[in-house]
Each structure stands twice: as structure tokens, then as C-alpha cells.
Amino acid sequence: MQVLSRQRGVSLIEVRRPGNTGGRSPKCGSVRVAARRHERGFTLVELMITMAVALVLIMIAVPSFKSLTLSNKLNTAANDIINAIHVARMEAVKRNANAQLCSNSASVNTTTDDLGKACTTQTGAVYALAGATPSQVLTGTVGITGAVQLSGNVKAIRFGGQGLGQAVGVAGPYSGTVADICTSQMSTNNHRVITMTAGSILVSTSSSGACP
């Protein structure tokens, strides 16, 4: 950027005019007229004010943009878990066989049957029985990484042919928290809590609190 001071230059323009010669051959007189010219540009003061305003705007915008980005990541991760639950339910009904939403914890998934063993620690993955053999229907959730993490373990939910979910190893439709996804880089609305009621109704809510 070129910074120019506003100096006003003065140039002289010579204007010729006919003289009164009384019949003799005309002679031209000349008059010098001052003409102003302006050079365009910013003064140093104007440039400093512009830079100061831009710096203030950046300081305000950057934290807001970071919070918006993290909020979108939380929503995406929560939606991935909800989608996985829907897939597990549909597969169980379609196959009339068990299907499971996998936890991040092998002990929560259970190691006492083939369906639980197949899950290992694949957070948000879905496995369904094809006859007596588990087959993967959906890969694990990839959005829970970096600044976005789990608060506690994802609940392993198993669906039967009726489409009702229950916690692995517990009889009856499940009611409670399925997953709590959070970030420590936000102070408010930094949790997305997914809950299930009566083995079928899903709700995702926002809350604030510490995130491990």
C-alpha cells in the first residue's frame, strides 16, 4: 500500500493573450496563472486509525468464530450418534434379529456374546446378526476427536426385532443417557447430551459444565 501525504503542489500555467498594439503587428502577452493540483492517498493518521479499527474487529470476531465452529462439531457428533441409533433399530426390525449400537468401552459392549465382542471399542458403530454371525452395518463415529470428546462412556444399546432398545445385559426398555459429548474449549453450552426414553424416544439437549 502506498502512503502519500496530502501536499498541494502549485504549478504555473502560462496563458497567452493578444496585446493592444495600435495597428502594429500583434504581439502576444503572457500571464502566469497559478493552478493547484492534488495528489491522492492516505495520511499516516488515517492509516493508523483504519488499522486500529480492523484490529478491534478481528479481536471480536475470532473468539465468536471459534465458538461457532466448536458448536457445529458438537452438533455433528451428536447427530452421528443419533443416526447410528436409528440405523441399529431399523436393522433389528428389518432382520428380525438383534442389532447393537457400540460403546467406546469393551466392558460396556460386553464380551459374553459374539455381538458384543464384534463391537470392541468402536464408538457409534452398529453391528447386526446375520444368522448367528455379527456383521457391521455402520462404521464408528469419527467426529468425537480432538477438542470434542466424551464425558463418560457411550451406553451400548441393543435392539430386538420389536425395535425397542435396552441396555446390554439389562432387561426392559432403556431410559437414560446414551451419550454425553462435550468440549473443554467452551464455557457455556459445551455439552450435547443424548437421552433415550422407553427404549425408543431420543432427545438431544445442550448444557454447560466441566468437560474432562
C-alpha positions as a Markdown table, in Angstrom:
| # | Residue | x | y | z |
|---|---|---|---|---|
| 1 | Met | 0.0 | 0.0 | 0.0 |
| 2 | Gln | 1.4 | 3.4 | -1.0 |
| 3 | Val | 1.1 | 6.1 | 1.7 |
| 4 | Leu | 1.2 | 9.7 | 0.3 |
| 5 | Ser | 0.9 | 12.9 | 2.3 |
| 6 | Arg | -1.6 | 15.4 | 1.0 |
| 7 | Gln | 0.7 | 18.1 | -0.2 |
| 8 | Arg | -0.8 | 20.6 | -2.5 |
| 9 | Gly | 1.6 | 21.4 | -5.4 |
| 10 | Val | 1.3 | 24.6 | -7.3 |
| 11 | Ser | 2.2 | 24.8 | -11.0 |
| 12 | Leu | 2.3 | 27.9 | -13.2 |
| 13 | Ile | 0.3 | 27.8 | -16.4 |
| 14 | Glu | 1.3 | 30.5 | -18.9 |
| 15 | Val | -1.7 | 31.9 | -20.7 |
| 16 | Arg | -1.0 | 33.9 | -23.9 |
| 17 | Arg | -3.3 | 36.8 | -24.9 |
| 18 | Pro | -3.2 | 39.3 | -27.7 |
| 19 | Gly | -1.8 | 42.7 | -26.8 |
| 20 | Asn | -3.1 | 46.1 | -27.9 |
| 21 | Thr | -0.5 | 47.2 | -30.4 |
| 22 | Gly | -2.2 | 50.2 | -32.1 |
| 23 | Gly | -2.2 | 48.8 | -35.6 |
| 24 | Arg | 1.2 | 47.3 | -35.4 |
| 25 | Ser | 1.8 | 43.6 | -35.7 |
| 26 | Pro | 0.1 | 41.9 | -32.8 |
| 27 | Lys | 2.2 | 40.7 | -30.0 |
| 28 | Cys | 1.2 | 38.2 | -27.5 |
| 29 | Gly | 1.4 | 38.9 | -23.9 |
| 30 | Ser | 1.6 | 36.2 | -21.3 |
| 31 | Val | 0.1 | 35.9 | -17.9 |
| 32 | Arg | 1.1 | 33.2 | -15.5 |
| 33 | Val | -1.8 | 31.7 | -13.6 |
| 34 | Ala | -1.3 | 29.5 | -10.6 |
| 35 | Ala | -3.1 | 26.1 | -10.8 |
| 36 | Arg | -3.5 | 23.7 | -7.9 |
| 37 | Arg | -3.0 | 20.0 | -8.2 |
| 38 | His | -3.8 | 17.3 | -5.6 |
| 39 | Glu | -2.1 | 14.0 | -5.0 |
| 40 | Arg | -4.4 | 11.2 | -3.9 |
| 41 | Gly | -3.6 | 8.9 | -1.0 |
| 42 | Phe | -4.0 | 8.2 | 2.8 |
| 43 | Thr | -2.4 | 10.3 | 5.5 |
| 44 | Leu | -0.4 | 8.4 | 8.1 |
| 45 | Val | -3.1 | 9.2 | 10.8 |
| 46 | Glu | -5.9 | 7.8 | 8.6 |
| 47 | Leu | -3.9 | 4.6 | 8.0 |
| 48 | Met | -3.3 | 4.1 | 11.7 |
| 49 | Ile | -7.0 | 4.6 | 12.6 |
| 50 | Thr | -8.0 | 2.1 | 9.9 |
| 51 | Met | -5.6 | -0.5 | 11.3 |
| 52 | Ala | -6.8 | 0.1 | 14.8 |
| 53 | Val | -10.4 | -0.5 | 13.8 |
| 54 | Ala | -9.5 | -3.6 | 11.9 |
| 55 | Leu | -7.6 | -5.0 | 14.9 |
| 56 | Val | -10.6 | -4.4 | 17.2 |
| 57 | Leu | -12.9 | -6.2 | 14.7 |
| 58 | Ile | -10.6 | -9.2 | 14.5 |
| 59 | Met | -10.3 | -9.5 | 18.3 |
| 60 | Ile | -14.1 | -9.6 | 18.5 |
| 61 | Ala | -14.7 | -11.9 | 15.5 |
| 62 | Val | -12.1 | -14.6 | 16.2 |
| 63 | Pro | -13.5 | -16.0 | 19.5 |
| 64 | Ser | -17.0 | -15.9 | 18.2 |
| 65 | Phe | -16.0 | -17.9 | 15.1 |
| 66 | Lys | -14.1 | -20.4 | 17.2 |
| 67 | Ser | -17.2 | -21.0 | 19.4 |
| 68 | Leu | -19.4 | -21.4 | 16.3 |
| 69 | Thr | -17.0 | -24.0 | 14.9 |
| 70 | Leu | -16.9 | -26.0 | 18.1 |
| 71 | Ser | -20.7 | -25.8 | 18.5 |
| 72 | Asn | -21.1 | -27.2 | 14.9 |
| 73 | Lys | -18.7 | -30.0 | 15.7 |
| 74 | Leu | -20.7 | -30.9 | 18.8 |
| 75 | Asn | -23.9 | -31.0 | 16.9 |
| 76 | Thr | -22.4 | -33.1 | 14.1 |
| 77 | Ala | -21.1 | -35.7 | 16.6 |
| 78 | Ala | -24.4 | -35.8 | 18.4 |
| 79 | Asn | -26.3 | -36.2 | 15.1 |
| 80 | Asp | -23.9 | -39.1 | 14.2 |
| 81 | Ile | -24.8 | -41.0 | 17.4 |
| 82 | Ile | -28.5 | -40.4 | 16.9 |
| 83 | Asn | -28.3 | -41.6 | 13.3 |
| 84 | Ala | -26.4 | -44.7 | 14.4 |
| 85 | Ile | -29.2 | -45.5 | 16.9 |
| 86 | His | -31.8 | -45.2 | 14.2 |
| 87 | Val | -29.8 | -47.5 | 11.9 |
| 88 | Ala | -29.5 | -50.1 | 14.7 |
| 89 | Arg | -33.2 | -50.0 | 15.3 |
| 90 | Met | -34.1 | -50.3 | 11.6 |
| 91 | Glu | -31.7 | -53.2 | 11.0 |
| 92 | Ala | -33.1 | -55.1 | 14.0 |
| 93 | Val | -36.6 | -54.7 | 12.7 |
| 94 | Lys | -35.7 | -55.5 | 9.1 |
| 95 | Arg | -33.7 | -58.6 | 10.0 |
| 96 | Asn | -36.0 | -59.6 | 13.0 |
| 97 | Ala | -32.7 | -60.1 | 14.8 |
| 98 | Asn | -30.5 | -58.3 | 17.4 |
| 99 | Ala | -28.6 | -55.2 | 16.4 |
| 100 | Gln | -26.3 | -53.1 | 18.7 |
| 101 | Leu | -25.1 | -49.6 | 19.0 |
| 102 | Cys | -21.5 | -50.0 | 20.1 |
| 103 | Ser | -19.9 | -48.2 | 23.1 |
| 104 | Asn | -16.4 | -46.9 | 23.3 |
| 105 | Ser | -15.8 | -49.3 | 26.2 |
| 106 | Ala | -15.4 | -53.1 | 25.6 |
| 107 | Ser | -16.7 | -53.9 | 29.0 |
| 108 | Val | -19.9 | -51.9 | 28.3 |
| 109 | Asn | -20.4 | -53.6 | 25.0 |
| 110 | Thr | -20.0 | -57.0 | 26.9 |
| 111 | Thr | -17.6 | -59.7 | 25.9 |
| 112 | Thr | -20.0 | -62.5 | 26.7 |
| 113 | Asp | -21.6 | -62.9 | 23.3 |
| 114 | Asp | -20.5 | -62.5 | 19.7 |
| 115 | Leu | -22.4 | -59.3 | 19.0 |
| 116 | Gly | -20.8 | -57.5 | 21.9 |
| 117 | Lys | -17.3 | -58.9 | 21.1 |
| 118 | Ala | -17.6 | -57.6 | 17.5 |
| 119 | Cys | -18.1 | -54.0 | 18.7 |
| 120 | Thr | -14.7 | -53.9 | 20.5 |
| 121 | Thr | -14.3 | -50.2 | 21.2 |
| 122 | Gln | -15.8 | -48.7 | 18.0 |
| 123 | Thr | -17.8 | -45.7 | 19.3 |
| 124 | Gly | -21.1 | -45.4 | 17.4 |
| 125 | Ala | -20.6 | -48.4 | 15.2 |
| 126 | Val | -23.5 | -50.7 | 14.5 |
| 127 | Tyr | -23.4 | -54.5 | 14.3 |
| 128 | Ala | -26.3 | -56.8 | 13.5 |
| 129 | Leu | -26.7 | -60.5 | 13.5 |
| 130 | Ala | -26.9 | -62.3 | 10.1 |
| 131 | Gly | -28.0 | -65.7 | 11.3 |
| 132 | Ala | -25.5 | -66.4 | 14.1 |
| 133 | Thr | -22.7 | -64.2 | 12.7 |
| 134 | Pro | -22.4 | -60.4 | 13.5 |
| 135 | Ser | -21.9 | -58.2 | 10.5 |
| 136 | Gln | -21.0 | -54.5 | 10.6 |
| 137 | Val | -23.8 | -52.2 | 9.3 |
| 138 | Leu | -22.3 | -48.8 | 10.2 |
| 139 | Thr | -18.7 | -47.7 | 10.9 |
| 140 | Gly | -17.9 | -45.8 | 14.1 |
| 141 | Thr | -18.4 | -42.1 | 14.7 |
| 142 | Val | -15.3 | -40.1 | 13.6 |
| 143 | Gly | -16.4 | -36.7 | 14.9 |
| 144 | Ile | -15.5 | -37.4 | 18.5 |
| 145 | Thr | -11.9 | -36.5 | 18.4 |
| 146 | Gly | -9.6 | -33.6 | 19.2 |
| 147 | Ala | -11.4 | -30.8 | 21.1 |
| 148 | Val | -14.7 | -32.9 | 21.0 |
| 149 | Gln | -14.7 | -35.8 | 23.5 |
| 150 | Leu | -16.9 | -38.0 | 25.5 |
| 151 | Ser | -17.9 | -37.3 | 29.1 |
| 152 | Gly | -18.2 | -40.9 | 30.4 |
| 153 | Asn | -19.0 | -43.9 | 28.2 |
| 154 | Val | -21.5 | -44.3 | 25.4 |
| 155 | Lys | -24.2 | -46.6 | 26.5 |
| 156 | Ala | -24.3 | -49.8 | 24.4 |
| 157 | Ile | -27.9 | -50.2 | 23.2 |
| 158 | Arg | -29.2 | -53.4 | 21.8 |
| 159 | Phe | -32.4 | -53.6 | 19.7 |
| 160 | Gly | -34.5 | -56.7 | 19.1 |
| 161 | Gly | -37.0 | -57.4 | 16.3 |
| 162 | Gln | -39.6 | -55.2 | 18.0 |
| 163 | Gly | -37.4 | -52.1 | 17.6 |
| 164 | Leu | -37.2 | -51.4 | 21.4 |
| 165 | Gly | -33.7 | -50.6 | 22.8 |
| 166 | Gln | -32.3 | -51.9 | 26.0 |
| 167 | Ala | -29.0 | -51.5 | 27.7 |
| 168 | Val | -26.8 | -54.5 | 27.1 |
| 169 | Gly | -27.2 | -57.0 | 29.8 |
| 170 | Val | -30.3 | -55.3 | 31.3 |
| 171 | Ala | -33.8 | -56.4 | 30.6 |
| 172 | Gly | -36.6 | -53.9 | 29.7 |
| 173 | Pro | -36.7 | -50.8 | 27.5 |
| 174 | Tyr | -33.8 | -48.4 | 28.3 |
| 175 | Ser | -34.4 | -44.9 | 29.7 |
| 176 | Gly | -31.5 | -42.7 | 30.4 |
| 177 | Thr | -28.4 | -41.0 | 28.9 |
| 178 | Val | -27.0 | -42.7 | 25.8 |
| 179 | Ala | -24.0 | -40.3 | 25.3 |
| 180 | Asp | -22.6 | -37.0 | 26.6 |
| 181 | Ile | -20.4 | -35.3 | 24.1 |
| 182 | Cys | -18.5 | -32.1 | 25.2 |
| 183 | Thr | -15.6 | -29.8 | 24.7 |
| 184 | Ser | -13.4 | -28.0 | 27.3 |
| 185 | Gln | -12.8 | -25.1 | 24.9 |
| 186 | Met | -16.2 | -23.5 | 25.5 |
| 187 | Ser | -17.5 | -22.3 | 28.9 |
| 188 | Thr | -21.2 | -22.5 | 28.1 |
| 189 | Asn | -23.4 | -24.8 | 26.0 |
| 190 | Asn | -20.4 | -27.1 | 25.7 |
| 191 | His | -22.3 | -30.4 | 26.2 |
| 192 | Arg | -24.6 | -32.3 | 23.9 |
| 193 | Val | -26.5 | -34.9 | 25.9 |
| 194 | Ile | -28.4 | -37.6 | 24.1 |
| 195 | Thr | -31.1 | -39.4 | 26.1 |
| 196 | Met | -33.5 | -42.3 | 25.3 |
| 197 | Thr | -36.9 | -42.8 | 26.9 |
| 198 | Ala | -38.8 | -46.1 | 26.9 |
| 199 | Gly | -36.3 | -47.7 | 24.5 |
| 200 | Ser | -37.4 | -45.5 | 21.5 |
| 201 | Ile | -37.7 | -41.8 | 22.1 |
| 202 | Leu | -34.5 | -39.8 | 21.5 |
| 203 | Val | -33.7 | -36.3 | 22.6 |
| 204 | Ser | -30.6 | -34.2 | 22.3 |
| 205 | Thr | -30.1 | -31.3 | 24.6 |
| 206 | Ser | -27.4 | -28.6 | 25.3 |
| 207 | Ser | -26.0 | -28.0 | 28.7 |
| 208 | Ser | -23.0 | -26.3 | 30.4 |
| 209 | Gly | -20.4 | -27.8 | 32.7 |
| 210 | Ala | -16.9 | -29.2 | 33.1 |
| 211 | Cys | -15.6 | -31.4 | 30.3 |
| 212 | Pro | -12.9 | -34.0 | 31.2 |
